[in-house]
Amino acid sequence: MEWEFIAPMVITIVFFVVTGGVIILRPLSKRAADLLELYARDRESGLVGGLGKVREVLETVDARLRLLEERQDFTERLLGEDRLGEARRLQDSAGGTTSKLSGPPGGSDGSSVSDRVSG
């Protein structure tokens, strides 16, 4: 066989194979590109949605922390008023003398507040 006959046959076969491949693979590749684009959009919106969820959770935690701070302040004020009232009552019962109370009632030595004030 001579090259004058083989070369045109090879070129013709390659032309038909390439044309057929393009005709068949172009719609498939276009569909694959569309799917990849949808996947990228979904992933991006998932990140944005995830950030929104994190923001909501942080706002909820912030609100609960504020409420906890308010409750703690209220409790501290209540306990502070109770301690001041108790100290005033002890001073009044001791005859108006000023005494410094240290530590919790009952003390570390086992004595009570009234024992420390009167004794």
FILUM-170115 format. One line per 8 residues: number of its first residue (from 0); for each residue x, y, z of N, C-alpha, C, CB. Coordinates in Angstrom, 2 decimals. Glycine has a CB too. Layout:
<lokols>
NUM = X:Y:Z:X:Y:Z:X:Y:Z:X:Y:Z; ...
</lokols>
This chain:
<lokols>
0 = 0.83:-1.16:0.00:0.00:0.00:0.00:0.89:1.24:0.00:-0.95:-0.01:1.20; 0.37:2.16:-0.66:1.14:3.39:-0.78:0.56:4.47:0.10:1.19:3.85:-2.23; 1.36:5.42:0.44:0.96:6.51:1.33:-0.10:7.41:0.70:2.16:7.32:1.70; -0.20:7.42:-0.59:-1.20:8.27:-1.23:-2.62:7.78:-0.92:-0.99:8.32:-2.75; -2.78:6.49:-0.68:-4.10:5.94:-0.37:-4.35:5.89:1.15:-4.25:4.54:-0.97; -3.31:5.62:1.90:-3.45:5.45:3.35:-3.68:6.80:4.05:-2.20:4.75:3.94; -2.97:7.81:3.68:-3.06:9.11:4.34:-4.48:9.70:4.24:-2.05:10.09:3.73; -5.12:9.73:3.07:-6.48:10.27:3.03:-7.47:9.43:3.84:-6.95:10.36:1.60
8 = -7.30:8.09:3.89:-8.19:7.26:4.69:-8.01:7.55:6.18:-7.92:5.76:4.40; -6.79:7.70:6.64:-6.53:7.98:8.05:-7.09:9.36:8.41:-5.00:7.93:8.35; -6.89:10.33:7.55:-7.41:11.67:7.81:-8.93:11.65:7.85:-6.91:12.66:6.73; -9.56:10.91:6.93:-11.02:10.82:6.91:-11.54:10.14:8.18:-11.49:10.06:5.65; -10.92:9.05:8.57:-11.34:8.33:9.79:-11.18:9.21:11.02:-10.52:7.01:9.95; -10.04:9.88:11.15:-9.80:10.77:12.28:-10.83:11.89:12.29:-8.37:11.36:12.23; -11.15:12.46:11.12:-12.14:13.53:11.01:-13.50:13.05:11.52:-12.26:14.01:9.56; -13.93:11.87:11.09:-15.24:11.36:11.53:-15.24:11.01:13.03:-15.62:10.12:10.72
16 = -14.17:10.46:13.52:-14.09:10.12:14.94:-14.13:11.40:15.79:-12.80:9.32:15.24; -13.38:12.40:15.39:-13.35:13.65:16.15:-14.70:14.35:16.08:-12.24:14.58:15.62; -15.30:14.38:14.89:-16.61:15.01:14.74:-17.66:14.26:15.56:-17.03:15.05:13.26; -17.66:12.96:15.50:-18.59:12.16:16.30:-18.36:12.37:17.79:-18.46:10.67:15.96; -17.11:12.42:18.19:-16.78:12.65:19.61:-17.29:14.00:20.09:-15.27:12.57:19.83; -17.11:15.01:19.27:-17.58:16.35:19.64:-19.11:16.35:19.71:-17.09:17.41:18.62; -19.76:15.74:18.74:-21.22:15.71:18.73:-21.76:14.96:19.95:-21.73:15.06:17.43; -21.12:13.89:20.33:-21.59:13.08:21.46:-21.16:13.68:22.80:-21.06:11.65:21.33
24 = -19.90:14.12:22.89:-19.37:14.57:24.19:-19.72:16.01:24.55:-17.88:14.42:24.19; -20.06:16.84:23.58:-20.38:18.25:23.89:-21.59:18.35:24.82:-20.65:19.03:22.59; -22.71:17.70:24.54:-23.84:17.80:25.48:-23.52:17.22:26.86:-25.06:17.08:24.91; -22.73:16.15:26.87:-22.36:15.56:28.16:-21.47:16.51:28.96:-21.63:14.21:27.95; -20.51:17.12:28.30:-19.63:18.05:29.00:-20.38:19.31:29.43:-18.43:18.42:28.11; -21.34:19.74:28.61:-22.14:20.91:29.00:-22.97:20.59:30.23:-23.05:21.34:27.83; -23.56:19.42:30.27:-24.36:19.00:31.43:-23.46:18.87:32.67:-25.08:17.65:31.14; -22.27:18.34:32.50:-21.34:18.23:33.62:-20.95:19.61:34.14:-20.08:17.44:33.20
32 = -20.75:20.57:33.23:-20.42:21.94:33.64:-21.58:22.56:34.41:-20.06:22.80:32.41; -22.81:22.34:33.95:-23.99:22.85:34.65:-24.09:22.26:36.06:-25.26:22.54:33.85; -23.85:20.97:36.17:-23.91:20.32:37.48:-22.84:20.87:38.41:-23.76:18.81:37.33; -21.64:21.09:37.89:-20.57:21.66:38.70:-20.92:23.08:39.16:-19.24:21.66:37.92; -21.54:23.84:38.28:-21.95:25.20:38.64:-23.01:25.17:39.74:-22.48:25.94:37.40; -23.98:24.27:39.62:-25.01:24.13:40.65:-24.40:23.70:41.98:-26.08:23.13:40.22; -23.45:22.79:41.91:-22.77:22.32:43.11:-22.02:23.48:43.77:-21.80:21.17:42.77; -21.35:24.30:42.96:-20.61:25.44:43.51:-21.57:26.45:44.15:-19.77:26.12:42.41
40 = -22.69:26.72:43.50:-23.69:27.64:44.06:-24.25:27.10:45.37:-24.83:27.89:43.06; -24.58:25.82:45.38:-25.14:25.20:46.58:-24.13:25.27:47.72:-25.54:23.74:46.31; -22.90:25.01:47.41:-21.86:25.04:48.42:-21.68:26.46:48.96:-20.53:24.51:47.85; -21.70:27.45:48.05:-21.56:28.84:48.46:-22.74:29.28:49.31:-21.43:29.75:47.24; -23.94:28.92:48.90:-25.11:29.30:49.69:-25.12:28.55:51.02:-26.41:29.02:48.91; -24.56:27.36:51.04:-24.45:26.62:52.29:-23.53:27.33:53.26:-23.94:25.20:52.03; -22.46:27.91:52.75:-21.55:28.66:53.61:-22.22:29.92:54.14:-20.27:29.03:52.86; -22.95:30.60:53.28:-23.66:31.81:53.71:-24.74:31.43:54.71:-24.27:32.55:52.49
48 = -25.46:30.35:54.44:-26.49:29.88:55.38:-25.86:29.46:56.70:-27.27:28.73:54.77; -24.70:28.83:56.63:-24.00:28.41:57.84:-23.57:29.61:58.67:-22.78:27.56:57.49; -23.13:30.67:58.00:-22.76:31.89:58.72:-23.98:32.52:59.38:-22.09:32.89:57.78; -25.11:32.46:58.69:-26.34:32.98:59.27:-26.73:32.21:60.51:-27.47:32.94:58.26; -26.59:30.90:60.47:-26.92:30.07:61.62:-25.99:30.36:62.79:-26.86:28.58:61.25; -24.70:30.53:62.49:-23.74:30.85:63.54:-24.08:32.21:64.16:-22.29:30.86:62.98; -24.45:33.17:63.32:-24.83:34.49:63.82:-26.04:34.39:64.75:-25.13:35.45:62.64; -27.04:33.60:64.36:-28.23:33.42:65.19:-27.88:32.79:66.53:-29.27:32.56:64.47
56 = -27.02:31.79:66.51:-26.62:31.12:67.75:-25.88:32.10:68.65:-25.74:29.88:67.45; -24.98:32.90:68.07:-24.24:33.87:68.87:-25.17:34.93:69.46:-23.17:34.54:68.02; -26.18:35.36:68.72:-27.14:36.32:69.25:-27.93:35.71:70.40:-28.08:36.80:68.15; -28.29:34.45:70.28:-29.01:33.77:71.35:-28.14:33.65:72.60:-29.48:32.37:70.89; -26.89:33.27:72.40:-25.97:33.15:73.54:-25.76:34.52:74.19:-24.60:32.56:73.08; -25.65:35.56:73.37:-25.48:36.91:73.90:-26.69:37.32:74.73:-25.26:37.91:72.75; -27.88:37.05:74.25:-29.09:37.40:74.99:-29.16:36.64:76.32:-30.34:37.10:74.14; -28.80:35.37:76.28:-28.84:34.59:77.52:-27.78:35.07:78.50:-28.63:33.09:77.21
64 = -26.62:35.47:78.00:-25.56:35.97:78.86:-25.98:37.29:79.51:-24.26:36.16:78.07; -26.64:38.16:78.76:-27.14:39.42:79.32:-28.15:39.14:80.43:-27.77:40.29:78.22; -29.05:38.20:80.19:-30.04:37.84:81.19:-29.36:37.29:82.45:-31.03:36.81:80.63; -28.35:36.48:82.26:-27.61:35.92:83.39:-26.90:37.03:84.17:-26.59:34.87:82.90; -26.32:38.00:83.46:-25.67:39.12:84.14:-26.67:39.93:84.95:-24.97:40.02:83.12; -27.86:40.17:84.39:-28.88:40.91:85.12:-29.29:40.16:86.39:-30.10:41.14:84.23; -29.45:38.87:86.26:-29.84:38.06:87.43:-28.74:38.08:88.49:-30.14:36.62:87.01; -27.50:37.99:88.04:-26.39:38.00:88.99:-26.30:39.36:89.69:-25.06:37.68:88.27
72 = -26.46:40.45:88.96:-26.44:41.77:89.57:-27.57:41.90:90.61:-26.58:42.86:88.50; -28.75:41.43:90.25:-29.88:41.48:91.17:-29.58:40.69:92.45:-31.14:40.94:90.49; -29.02:39.50:92.27:-28.70:38.65:93.42:-27.64:39.31:94.29:-28.23:37.27:92.96; -26.63:39.89:93.68:-25.58:40.55:94.45:-26.14:41.74:95.22:-24.44:41.01:93.53; -27.03:42.51:94.60:-27.64:43.63:95.31:-28.48:43.13:96.48:-28.50:44.46:94.36; -29.23:42.07:96.24:-30.07:41.51:97.31:-29.21:41.03:98.47:-30.94:40.36:96.77; -28.15:40.30:98.15:-27.27:39.80:99.21:-26.54:40.93:99.90:-26.25:38.81:98.64; -26.16:41.95:99.16:-25.49:43.11:99.76:-26.40:43.84:100.72:-25.01:44.06:98.69
80 = -27.67:44.03:100.35:-28.63:44.68:101.24:-28.87:43.83:102.48:-29.96:44.93:100.51; -28.93:42.50:102.30:-29.15:41.60:103.43:-27.96:41.67:104.39:-29.36:40.16:102.94; -26.77:41.72:103.89:-25.58:41.79:104.74:-25.52:43.13:105.48:-24.31:41.59:103.91; -25.87:44.22:104.79:-25.88:45.52:105.45:-26.93:45.56:106.56:-26.15:46.65:104.43; -28.10:45.01:106.28:-29.16:44.97:107.28:-28.75:44.14:108.48:-30.44:44.42:106.68; -28.09:43.03:108.26:-27.64:42.16:109.35:-26.58:42.86:110.18:-27.10:40.83:108.80; -25.67:43.54:109.52:-24.62:44.26:110.25:-25.21:45.37:111.09:-23.58:44.83:109.28; -26.21:46.08:110.56:-26.85:47.15:111.33:-27.59:46.59:112.54:-27.83:47.93:110.44
88 = -28.27:45.46:112.35:-28.98:44.85:113.46:-28.00:44.41:114.55:-29.80:43.64:112.98; -26.86:43.87:114.15:-25.86:43.45:115.13:-25.29:44.65:115.87:-24.74:42.66:114.45; -25.06:45.73:115.15:-24.54:46.92:115.80:-25.55:47.48:116.79:-24.16:47.98:114.76; -26.82:47.48:116.38:-27.86:47.99:117.28:-27.98:47.12:118.53:-29.19:48.05:116.55; -27.90:45.81:118.37:-28.03:44.91:119.52:-26.79:44.95:120.40:-28.29:43.49:119.05; -25.66:45.36:119.87:-24.43:45.42:120.65:-24.30:46.75:121.37:-23.21:45.18:119.76; -25.24:47.60:121.21:-25.20:48.87:121.93:-24.61:49.99:121.09:-24.42:48.73:123.20; -24.62:49.84:119.78:-24.17:50.92:118.92:-22.69:50.94:118.68:-24.58:52.20:119.49
96 = -21.96:49.99:119.21:-20.51:49.97:118.96:-20.27:49.47:117.56:-19.77:49.07:119.99; -19.25:50.01:116.96:-18.91:49.57:115.60:-17.92:48.45:115.70:-18.34:50.74:114.74; -18.22:47.38:115.06:-17.30:46.26:115.03:-17.16:45.80:113.59:-17.79:45.10:115.95; -15.98:45.34:113.31:-15.72:44.85:111.96:-15.98:43.36:111.92:-14.28:45.17:111.51; -16.85:42.97:110.99:-17.14:41.55:110.83:-16.28:41.03:109.70:-18.65:41.29:110.55; -15.65:39.93:109.92:-14.86:39.34:108.84:-15.29:37.91:108.67:-13.34:39.44:109.13; -15.37:37.49:107.42:-15.69:36.11:107.12:-17.18:35.85:107.17:-14.99:35.20:108.05; -17.56:34.66:106.84:-18.96:34.29:106.81:-19.48:34.04:108.21:-19.18:33.07:105.94
104 = -20.80:34.05:108.38:-21.36:33.73:109.69:-20.91:32.34:110.11:-22.91:33.80:109.67; -20.52:32.21:111.35:-20.01:30.92:111.81:-18.51:30.94:111.87:-20.48:29.80:110.90; -17.86:31.81:111.11:-16.43:32.02:111.16:-15.61:30.77:110.96:-16.07:32.63:112.44; -14.31:30.97:110.89:-13.42:29.83:110.67:-13.07:29.15:111.99:-12.15:30.28:109.96; -13.28:29.85:113.12:-12.96:29.25:114.42:-14.15:28.55:115.04:-12.44:30.30:115.37; -15.28:28.53:114.34:-16.46:27.83:114.83:-17.38:28.71:115.64:-16.05:26.66:115.65; -17.00:29.97:115.88:-17.87:30.85:116.65:-18.91:31.48:115.74:-17.07:31.94:117.36; -20.01:31.86:116.30:-21.07:32.49:115.54:-20.84:33.99:115.49:-22.45:32.17:116.14
112 = -21.62:34.69:114.72:-21.50:36.14:114.62:-21.81:36.80:115.95:-22.42:36.68:113.53; -22.83:36.32:116.62:-23.21:36.92:117.91:-22.12:36.69:118.95:-24.55:36.34:118.42; -21.40:35.57:118.91:-20.30:35.32:119.85:-19.17:36.31:119.59:-19.79:33.87:119.72; -18.87:36.60:118.34:-17.78:37.52:118.01:-18.13:38.93:118.40:-17.45:37.46:116.53; -19.41:39.33:118.24:-19.82:40.69:118.55:-19.86:40.90:120.06:-21.19:41.00:117.92; -20.45:39.95:120.78:-20.61:40.13:122.22:-19.38:39.74:122.99:-21.78:39.34:122.72; -18.51:38.97:122.42:-17.39:38.46:123.18:-16.15:39.05:122.77:-17.27:37.03:123.07
</lokols>
